[in-house]
Amino acid sequence: MQAIGIENPGPASRLVLQDAPKPQAAPGEILIQVAAAGLNRADLMQAKGGYPPPPGASTILGMEVSGTVAALGQGVTEWKPGDRVCALVPGGGYAQYATAAQSSCLPVPDSLELVDAAAFPETLFTVWTNIWDSGRLKAKESVLVHGGSSGIGVTAIQLLAARGHTVFTTAGNDAKCQACVALGAKRAINYKTEDFVAVIQAETGGRGVDVILDMVGGDYVQRNMAAAAMWGRIVNIAYMQGMTAEINFAPMIMKRLTLMATTLRGRSVAEKAAIRDALDREAWPLVAAGRIKPVVEARLPLGQAQKAHEIMASSAHIGKILLTLD
């Protein structure tokens, strides 16, 4: 099969189309003929020599795919050949075929284009487990989502708004902010021209927000504490601005805040299955009904993976970037 390989892994890496062995479905797995693979920041990190896949996972880039079930591993009962699925995978997505645990897959409804379904697995799994599981979000609580125009951000805004939550977000220019408001954010804050802490305090009458989803880190750690409400929960999923910061923990004590950080890729099959089951019950019906839509900046052929990574690295996009296969 054809797959994307990494030439010269590290800062000067290049992505190239090459031949690779076709994977085989292990017990409990399905083999997917890939229609599309979604890009994630972790793919960029892996290509540059960081964030290696978990032990036993494919070294091929790609953590989410959509496609058609091509074969079943021993013991698979949830799917049959020909089913349209999208899946969270620990690696191997940038290829004609990929394997996935049967319990990390969701059915692609007729209302959703098969290619565009690749925009959802990583984002929905990430949003649900971090905002609802880790963040313990309750009915009517408010949320601040940093990076609202990212793939994770556009999905979080839509899911939160559809479930009745007040959503605030940050983005890097006015066009991105307008896009976030159109998706359901009450207020989108241009972090280059506005202080998100001041805006949140003004918008909430000084109360702050209940849950904050952050991928920035650095000095945002301190500023998130200022933007959080009493008993607020702050969840970090990345530290794009830096892994270190000097912190005054007084607001954490005074507000009884919870500060946490999580990753998804290395979790067990059972943990991911629990997230999938919650999504299937709570979020996927909203996708099927069209209340949560794929927001796709670009669809590029698999052989243009290098260009796709360059688009993502520029941070000029809104939503997801997909690699498609004929």
C-alpha positions as CSV (number, residue, x, y, z in Angstrom):
1,M,0.0,0.0,0.0
2,Q,1.0,3.7,-0.2
3,A,1.7,5.6,2.9
4,I,3.5,8.7,4.1
5,G,7.0,8.2,5.3
6,I,9.3,10.7,7.1
7,E,12.6,11.5,5.5
8,N,15.2,12.9,7.9
9,P,13.0,13.0,11.0
10,G,13.8,16.2,13.0
11,P,13.7,19.9,12.3
12,A,14.4,19.4,8.6
13,S,12.1,16.5,8.0
14,R,10.2,15.9,4.8
15,L,7.1,13.9,4.2
16,V,7.1,11.6,1.2
17,L,4.8,9.1,-0.4
18,Q,6.2,5.6,-0.3
19,D,5.3,1.9,-0.3
20,A,4.6,0.3,3.1
21,P,3.4,-3.2,4.2
22,K,-0.4,-3.4,4.5
23,P,-1.4,-3.8,8.1
24,Q,-3.3,-6.8,9.4
25,A,-6.1,-6.5,11.9
26,A,-5.2,-8.0,15.3
27,P,-7.8,-9.6,17.6
28,G,-10.4,-6.9,18.5
29,E,-9.3,-4.7,15.6
30,I,-10.8,-3.8,12.2
31,L,-8.9,-3.0,9.0
32,I,-10.1,0.3,7.4
33,Q,-9.7,1.2,3.8
34,V,-8.9,4.9,4.4
35,A,-11.0,7.6,2.7
36,A,-9.3,10.5,4.6
37,A,-7.0,11.2,7.5
38,G,-7.1,14.2,9.8
39,L,-4.1,16.3,10.7
40,N,-3.2,17.1,14.3
41,R,-0.4,19.1,15.9
42,A,0.9,15.9,17.3
43,D,1.7,14.8,13.8
44,L,3.8,17.8,13.2
45,M,5.7,17.1,16.5
46,Q,6.3,13.5,15.5
47,A,7.6,14.4,12.1
48,K,10.0,16.8,13.8
49,G,11.3,14.0,16.1
50,G,9.1,14.4,19.1
51,Y,6.0,12.8,20.5
52,P,6.7,9.2,19.4
53,P,3.7,6.8,19.0
54,P,2.9,4.5,22.0
55,P,4.6,1.1,22.1
56,G,3.3,-1.3,19.5
57,A,1.5,1.4,17.5
58,S,2.3,2.1,13.8
59,T,5.1,4.6,13.2
60,I,3.2,6.0,10.3
61,L,1.7,9.4,11.1
62,G,-2.0,10.0,11.5
63,M,-4.3,9.6,14.6
64,E,-7.7,9.8,13.0
65,V,-9.3,8.3,9.9
66,S,-12.5,7.7,8.1
67,G,-13.2,5.0,5.6
68,T,-14.8,1.6,5.0
69,V,-14.3,-1.6,7.0
70,A,-12.1,-3.9,4.8
71,A,-11.5,-6.8,7.2
72,L,-12.2,-8.0,10.7
73,G,-9.8,-9.2,13.4
74,Q,-10.6,-12.2,15.6
75,G,-13.4,-11.5,18.0
76,V,-14.8,-8.4,16.4
77,T,-18.6,-8.2,16.8
78,E,-19.4,-4.4,16.4
79,W,-18.7,-4.0,12.7
80,K,-18.9,-5.9,9.4
81,P,-17.1,-5.4,6.1
82,G,-18.4,-2.5,4.1
83,D,-19.4,-0.4,7.2
84,R,-18.6,3.3,7.0
85,V,-16.7,4.3,10.1
86,C,-14.4,6.9,11.5
87,A,-11.8,6.0,14.1
88,L,-9.3,7.2,16.6
89,V,-6.0,5.4,16.0
90,P,-2.7,5.6,17.9
91,G,-0.9,5.9,14.5
92,G,-1.0,4.7,10.9
93,G,-3.6,7.1,9.5
94,Y,-1.6,8.6,6.6
95,A,-2.0,5.5,4.5
96,Q,-4.3,3.5,2.2
97,Y,-5.2,1.1,5.1
98,A,-5.1,1.5,8.8
99,T,-6.1,-0.7,11.8
100,A,-8.2,0.5,14.7
101,A,-9.6,-1.1,17.9
102,Q,-13.3,-1.9,17.2
103,S,-14.2,0.2,20.3
104,S,-12.5,3.3,19.1
105,C,-14.7,3.6,16.0
106,L,-18.0,5.5,15.4
107,P,-20.5,4.8,12.5
108,V,-20.6,7.5,9.8
109,P,-24.2,8.6,9.3
110,D,-25.7,9.0,5.8
111,S,-25.9,12.7,6.5
112,L,-22.1,13.1,6.7
113,E,-19.6,12.8,3.8
114,L,-17.2,9.9,4.5
115,V,-14.2,12.1,3.9
116,D,-15.3,14.8,6.2
117,A,-16.0,12.3,9.0
118,A,-12.2,12.2,9.4
119,A,-12.5,15.7,11.0
120,F,-14.2,14.3,14.1
121,P,-12.5,11.4,16.0
122,E,-9.5,13.2,17.6
123,T,-11.4,16.4,18.2
124,L,-14.5,14.8,19.8
125,F,-12.6,12.3,21.9
126,T,-10.3,15.2,23.1
127,V,-13.1,17.6,23.8
128,W,-15.3,15.1,25.6
129,T,-12.7,13.6,27.9
130,N,-11.1,16.9,28.8
131,I,-14.2,19.1,29.3
132,W,-16.7,16.6,30.6
133,D,-14.6,13.8,32.2
134,S,-11.6,15.8,33.5
135,G,-13.3,19.2,33.7
136,R,-16.5,17.7,35.3
137,L,-18.6,20.2,33.3
138,K,-22.2,20.5,34.7
139,A,-25.4,21.7,33.1
140,K,-25.5,25.5,32.5
141,E,-21.8,26.0,33.4
142,S,-19.6,28.3,31.2
143,V,-16.5,27.4,29.3
144,L,-13.5,29.3,27.9
145,V,-11.9,27.4,24.9
146,H,-8.5,28.7,23.9
147,G,-7.6,28.3,20.2
148,G,-11.3,28.5,19.1
149,S,-10.5,28.3,15.4
150,S,-8.4,25.1,15.7
151,G,-9.8,21.7,14.9
152,I,-10.4,21.1,18.6
153,G,-11.8,24.6,19.1
154,V,-14.4,24.5,16.3
155,T,-15.7,21.1,17.6
156,A,-15.7,22.2,21.2
157,I,-17.6,25.4,20.5
158,Q,-20.3,23.5,18.5
159,L,-20.7,20.7,21.0
160,L,-20.9,23.1,24.0
161,A,-23.4,25.4,22.4
162,A,-25.6,22.5,21.3
163,R,-25.6,21.2,24.8
164,G,-26.7,24.6,26.2
165,H,-23.4,26.0,27.6
166,T,-22.2,29.6,27.4
167,V,-18.9,29.5,25.4
168,F,-16.1,32.0,25.3
169,T,-13.1,31.5,23.1
170,T,-9.9,33.1,21.9
171,A,-8.5,33.4,18.4
172,G,-5.7,35.2,16.6
173,N,-7.6,37.6,14.2
174,D,-11.0,39.1,13.7
175,A,-11.9,36.7,10.9
176,K,-11.3,33.7,13.1
177,C,-13.3,35.4,15.9
178,Q,-16.2,35.9,13.6
179,A,-16.1,32.3,12.6
180,C,-16.1,31.2,16.2
181,V,-19.2,33.3,17.0
182,A,-20.9,31.9,13.9
183,L,-20.3,28.4,15.4
184,G,-22.0,29.3,18.7
185,A,-19.5,31.2,20.9
186,K,-21.1,34.0,22.9
187,R,-17.9,36.1,22.6
188,A,-14.7,35.5,20.7
189,I,-11.6,37.4,22.0
190,N,-8.8,38.4,19.6
191,Y,-5.9,37.6,21.9
192,K,-3.6,39.8,19.9
193,T,-5.6,43.0,20.5
194,E,-7.6,42.1,23.7
195,D,-6.8,40.9,27.2
196,F,-8.9,37.7,27.5
197,V,-8.9,37.9,31.3
198,A,-10.4,41.4,31.3
199,V,-13.0,40.4,28.7
200,I,-14.1,37.3,30.6
201,Q,-14.4,39.3,33.8
202,A,-16.5,42.0,32.1
203,E,-18.7,39.4,30.3
204,T,-19.4,37.4,33.4
205,G,-19.8,40.3,35.9
206,G,-16.6,39.4,37.6
207,R,-17.5,35.8,38.2
208,G,-15.2,34.1,35.7
209,V,-15.8,30.8,33.8
210,D,-16.3,27.3,35.3
211,V,-14.0,25.3,32.9
212,I,-11.1,26.4,30.8
213,L,-9.6,24.2,28.0
214,D,-6.1,25.4,27.2
215,M,-3.4,24.3,24.8
216,V,-1.2,27.4,25.1
217,G,0.5,27.1,28.5
218,G,3.3,29.5,29.4
219,D,1.9,32.7,30.9
220,Y,-1.7,31.5,30.1
221,V,-1.4,29.2,33.2
222,Q,-1.4,32.3,35.5
223,R,-3.9,34.2,33.4
224,N,-6.3,31.3,33.3
225,M,-6.4,31.3,37.1
226,A,-7.5,35.0,36.9
227,A,-10.2,34.1,34.4
228,A,-11.6,31.1,36.3
229,A,-14.6,31.2,38.6
230,M,-14.7,30.0,42.2
231,W,-14.2,26.2,42.1
232,G,-13.1,26.5,38.4
233,R,-11.3,23.7,36.6
234,I,-8.5,24.4,34.2
235,V,-7.5,21.6,31.8
236,N,-4.3,21.8,29.7
237,I,-3.9,19.5,26.6
238,A,-0.8,21.1,25.3
239,Y,1.8,23.8,26.1
240,M,2.5,25.5,22.7
241,Q,3.8,28.6,24.5
242,G,6.1,26.7,26.8
243,M,6.2,23.9,29.4
244,T,7.6,26.2,32.2
245,A,6.2,29.3,33.9
246,E,6.6,31.1,37.2
247,I,3.3,30.8,39.0
248,N,1.7,32.6,41.9
249,F,-0.6,29.9,43.4
250,A,-2.5,32.3,45.6
251,P,-5.5,32.5,43.2
252,M,-5.6,28.7,43.1
253,I,-6.0,28.5,46.9
254,M,-8.4,31.5,47.2
255,K,-10.7,30.2,44.4
256,R,-10.4,26.5,45.2
257,L,-9.3,25.9,41.6
258,T,-8.3,22.6,40.0
259,L,-5.4,22.6,37.6
260,M,-4.8,19.5,35.5
261,A,-3.3,18.3,32.3
262,T,-4.1,15.2,30.2
263,T,-3.1,13.3,27.1
264,L,-5.2,11.0,24.9
265,R,-2.9,9.0,22.6
266,G,-1.3,6.7,25.1
267,R,-4.5,5.7,26.9
268,S,-5.6,2.1,27.0
269,V,-8.1,0.6,24.7
270,A,-10.6,0.3,27.6
271,E,-10.2,4.0,28.4
272,K,-10.8,5.0,24.8
273,A,-13.8,2.7,24.6
274,A,-15.4,4.5,27.5
275,I,-15.0,7.8,25.8
276,R,-16.3,6.4,22.5
277,D,-19.4,5.1,24.3
278,A,-20.1,8.5,25.9
279,L,-19.7,10.2,22.5
280,D,-22.0,7.7,20.8
281,R,-24.6,8.4,23.4
282,E,-24.2,12.2,24.0
283,A,-22.5,13.8,21.0
284,W,-22.8,11.6,17.9
285,P,-26.6,12.1,17.6
286,L,-25.9,15.8,17.3
287,V,-23.4,15.1,14.5
288,A,-26.0,12.9,12.7
289,A,-28.6,15.6,13.0
290,G,-26.3,18.2,11.5
291,R,-26.1,20.3,14.7
292,I,-22.3,19.7,14.8
293,K,-20.7,20.1,11.4
294,P,-17.2,19.4,10.1
295,V,-15.3,22.6,9.7
296,V,-12.6,21.8,7.0
297,E,-10.0,24.3,5.9
298,A,-8.5,22.1,3.2
299,R,-8.7,18.7,1.6
300,L,-5.4,17.6,0.0
301,P,-4.4,14.3,-1.6
302,L,-2.3,12.0,0.6
303,G,0.8,12.8,-1.6
304,Q,0.6,16.4,-0.5
305,A,1.1,15.7,3.2
306,Q,4.1,18.0,3.3
307,K,2.0,20.9,2.1
308,A,-0.7,20.0,4.5
309,H,1.7,20.1,7.4
310,E,3.0,23.5,6.2
311,I,-0.6,24.9,6.2
312,M,-1.1,23.7,9.8
313,A,2.3,25.0,11.0
314,S,1.3,28.5,9.6
315,S,-1.8,28.6,12.0
316,A,-3.6,30.4,9.2
317,H,-6.4,27.8,9.0
318,I,-9.8,27.5,10.5
319,G,-10.9,24.0,11.5
320,K,-9.4,20.8,10.2
321,I,-7.0,19.9,7.4
322,L,-7.6,16.5,5.8
323,L,-5.6,14.2,3.6
324,T,-7.8,12.3,1.1
325,L,-7.3,9.0,-0.7
326,D,-8.9,8.0,-4.0
